Amino acid sequence: MQRLDLREIAQMVSGEIENSKERKIKGIAVDSRLVRKGDIFFALKGARRDGHGFLGDVAQKGAVAAVVERGNAKAAKFKKENPTFPLIFVTDTLSSLADLAHSLREKIPAKVIGITGTTGKTCTKDFLRSILSTSHRVVASPGTYNTEIGLPLTIATADESTELLVCEMGARHIGDIAKLAEIAKPNLGIITNIGPSHLEIFGSVENVAKAKSELAEALPVDGFLFLDAEDGWTSWIEKKTRAKVVKFGFSPRARYRARVIGHDGKFHPIFEIEGPGLSTEVRLSAWGSHLVKNALAAASVAAILGIDEGEIKRGLEKAVVTPGRMQVRHMKDGKIVIDDSYNANPLSMKAALDFLSTFTVNGRRTIAVLGDMAELGKDSKKYHRSMGSHASSIGVDILVTVGRGAQDIAVGALERGHPEGSVFHCANISRACGILKDITEPGDVILVKGSRVMSMEEVAKFMERYLEEVS
């Protein structure tokens, strides 16, 4: 982070400071549990908790100041009990966090790369960070810091020495990415794909495309926009940008192309990349053929930035993706657990099922444990049933579904002709774990996938504990 004092921060957020002290700020925190000595704490108000109620905790942990809202009763109580603790009073702490990030962005010379899309944002970011870090000073969004809170925190970790800043950008409403782009001012942008997600809010895939295309609209005329050559919305989106468009994909019309060769013995994908200044073979340490597109998008950006193809190859091959995304664990009794539990929508669930089906070539039995795909609106039943039908059509042996929405995955599989004895529907995770304990055998490959609200990671954790016990 840039070295700032309290007065500078107060000016950036248009706040009024009380008890100003000559102290340099070492970092920014919005979660009282993560505060470190020297941090400034932004007391944000959420749906469940008000950060103003934790001011005492952050002071004890060594925070040097806090940004609070005028008129907040909890802040007033804290001030009375801690009259010498520095406070910066603002109208809205969330807006002030954005104002601070906007000011910090103006002070750094780094090129900014924005990444959005329905699926693959975080994995693309992981691949790109790994490549760029081989030769540049890089700051990238940790985990899934892609919101109006996460993006400012990412920018705040950069300083004058940062050369490249990679920012993941998510959206739940039209206008969200436009706001994030106004803060980050990206020079380059990647839109991984467009598909059904958050439809209860967006209402249609077209509105999803409109939201994601805000990144395209925000890019400067001397910037670059990277688009999936095979995505059905690409021709529509490319008309909305002033930037130069670079397409990646598997087809001849892509500037940077990948050709999948196959997998190694541990099912890591092997593929070739071809394009201007880039011709190399890559063996990912991550799992899943669908990650090839994410790796290709990252490689395309790196090539345009002038990164040597040897560094691109090394960066891709050593990249580690964020947990909860295609984490493959080989167990002592021969079972394989694929933890792709972080989140789910129709695009990502189909890709995960396709990866699971690759294990059938070795005669392994495949089991898909699938939870609800949340926020799909009026078409939820259709999308869930299509997943069941797809799983059955590609030869997944056993389906275990969890949750009310996922019941339609089971229905879709049965309608496709899947044997009734190979489809199990569970109301909750506990029941699903019990069934898995009863039916799994040595050598099985078990995929775990579902939306975040389903906490499907608990199934993956159970399987790991259970398999360790019986190994």
Secondary structure, DSSP 8 states (H G I E B T S, - for coil): ---EEHHHHHHHTT-EEES----EE-EEESSGGG--TTEEEE--B-SS-BGGGGHHHHHHTT--EEEEETT-HHHHHHHHH-TTS-EEEES-HHHHHHHHHHHHHHH---EEEEEE-SS-HHHHHHHHHHHHTTTS-EEE--TT--STTHHHHHHHT--TT--EEEEE---SSTTHHHHHHHHH--SEEEE------SHHHH-SHHHHHHHHHHHHHHS-TT-EEEEETT-TTHHHHGGG-SSEEEEEESSTT-SEEEEEEEE-TT--EEEEEEETTEEEEEE-SS--TTHHHHHHHHHHHHHHTT--HHHHHHHHHH----TTSSEEEE-TTS-EEEEE-S---HHHHHHHHHHHHGGGGGT--EEEEEE-----GGGHHHHHHHHHHHHHHTT--EEEEESTTTHHHHHHHHHTT--GGGEEEESSHHHHHHHHHHH--TT-EEEEE--GGGTTHHHHHHHHHHHHHH-
